[in-house]
Amino acid sequence: MDLASIRNAYRRYANHYDRVFGPVFAQGRRFAIETLNEKPGQRVLEVGVGTGISLPDYHPSTRIVGIDISPEMLAKAEVRAREECPEGQVEDLLVMDAEELDFPDNSFDSVVAMYVASVVPNPDRLVSEMRRVCKPGGDILIVNHFASRNPVLRGLEKGLRPLSKLVGFRPDMDLDTLPQHEGFERLSVRKANLFGYWKLVHYRNGDVADEQDDAPRAAVGR
Ligand SMILES: C[S@@+](CC[C@H](N)C(=O)[O-])C[C@H]1O[C@@H](n2cnc3c(N)ncnc32)[C@H](O)[C@@H]1O
């Protein structure tokens, strides 16, 4: 998948996204935002904020910056922020590539990406950028559909792969594609729908500088 086909897909989705994907993805979003809301007063980056469907659910003291590659999705988020969030809570909504975040290191207390990891061309770069802009010790949350362990469903997901460009996501992304190593450990992997196809992966960001002093642990996407 490339950025042009992703932009095209979400240009088409923008007007119908909340109706079609609002309820389907709701539980994963709710779990992620509840986790973030356990620490009020944070500055959070939401990567791939889309139509801003989660914005009204953040704790009122949380400050949010959202980025997305689709101007049409972001336009919906702007209306929602204005109409449904306390004034000033949403600091900024910016057109930006999740794989090249235009923020300095350590800019945010926590970083979240919901249903984005299987959309971007390089999930490694996405995670690497999320880590870079997140302060050491901050939470990094990824909600996504991950390939099924059931061989029949797995075959079906692989069969759908050629449609990725059209539908705007990869249906067969494996959970193990996401990094896990010392300094960047998964605190938990939580099922986020009835059958567990959607999951919330919760990481605690290690100190990236320490890892860079330690060659074997610096390997993931940096
Ligand atoms: C499936 S939607 C998820 C939207 C929202 N996070 C939600 O919970 O419904 C994926 C979003 O990621 C955005 N996206 C895809 N690739 C991106 C990239 N490289 N950089 C930033 N946003 C991207 C899309 O435009 C779209 O809004």
PDBQT file of the ligand as one rigid body, heavy atoms in Angstrom, charges set to zero:
ROOT
HETATM    1  C1  LIG A 301      -9.140   2.845   9.931  1.00  0.00    +0.000 C 
HETATM    2  S1  LIG A 301      -8.926   4.562  10.080  1.00  0.00    +0.000 S 
HETATM    3  C2  LIG A 301      -8.892   4.783  11.854  1.00  0.00    +0.000 C 
HETATM    4  C3  LIG A 301      -9.377   6.146  12.287  1.00  0.00    +0.000 C 
HETATM    5  C4  LIG A 301      -9.526   6.322  13.795  1.00  0.00    +0.000 C 
HETATM    6  N1  LIG A 301      -8.241   6.165  14.452  1.00  0.00    +0.000 N 
HETATM    7  C5  LIG A 301     -10.533   5.379  14.382  1.00  0.00    +0.000 C 
HETATM    8  O1  LIG A 301     -10.328   4.898  15.499  1.00  0.00    +0.000 OA
HETATM    9  O2  LIG A 301     -11.566   5.150  13.777  1.00  0.00    +0.000 OA
HETATM   10  C6  LIG A 301      -7.224   4.803   9.642  1.00  0.00    +0.000 C 
HETATM   11  C7  LIG A 301      -6.806   6.247   9.631  1.00  0.00    +0.000 C 
HETATM   12  O3  LIG A 301      -5.383   6.305   9.490  1.00  0.00    +0.000 OA
HETATM   13  C8  LIG A 301      -5.085   7.331   8.568  1.00  0.00    +0.000 C 
HETATM   14  N2  LIG A 301      -3.763   7.067   7.983  1.00  0.00    +0.000 N 
HETATM   15  C9  LIG A 301      -3.436   6.075   7.137  1.00  0.00    +0.000 A 
HETATM   16  N3  LIG A 301      -2.138   6.138   6.812  1.00  0.00    +0.000 NA
HETATM   17  C10 LIG A 301      -1.623   7.183   7.466  1.00  0.00    +0.000 A 
HETATM   18  C11 LIG A 301      -0.330   7.767   7.533  1.00  0.00    +0.000 A 
HETATM   19  N4  LIG A 301       0.721   7.264   6.880  1.00  0.00    +0.000 N 
HETATM   20  N5  LIG A 301      -0.163   8.849   8.310  1.00  0.00    +0.000 NA
HETATM   21  C12 LIG A 301      -1.196   9.366   9.011  1.00  0.00    +0.000 A 
HETATM   22  N6  LIG A 301      -2.449   8.858   8.976  1.00  0.00    +0.000 NA
HETATM   23  C13 LIG A 301      -2.661   7.784   8.224  1.00  0.00    +0.000 A 
HETATM   24  C14 LIG A 301      -6.223   7.279   7.566  1.00  0.00    +0.000 C 
HETATM   25  O4  LIG A 301      -6.328   8.467   6.813  1.00  0.00    +0.000 OA
HETATM   26  C15 LIG A 301      -7.411   7.033   8.484  1.00  0.00    +0.000 C 
HETATM   27  O5  LIG A 301      -7.969   8.228   8.948  1.00  0.00    +0.000 OA
ENDROOT
TORSDOF 0
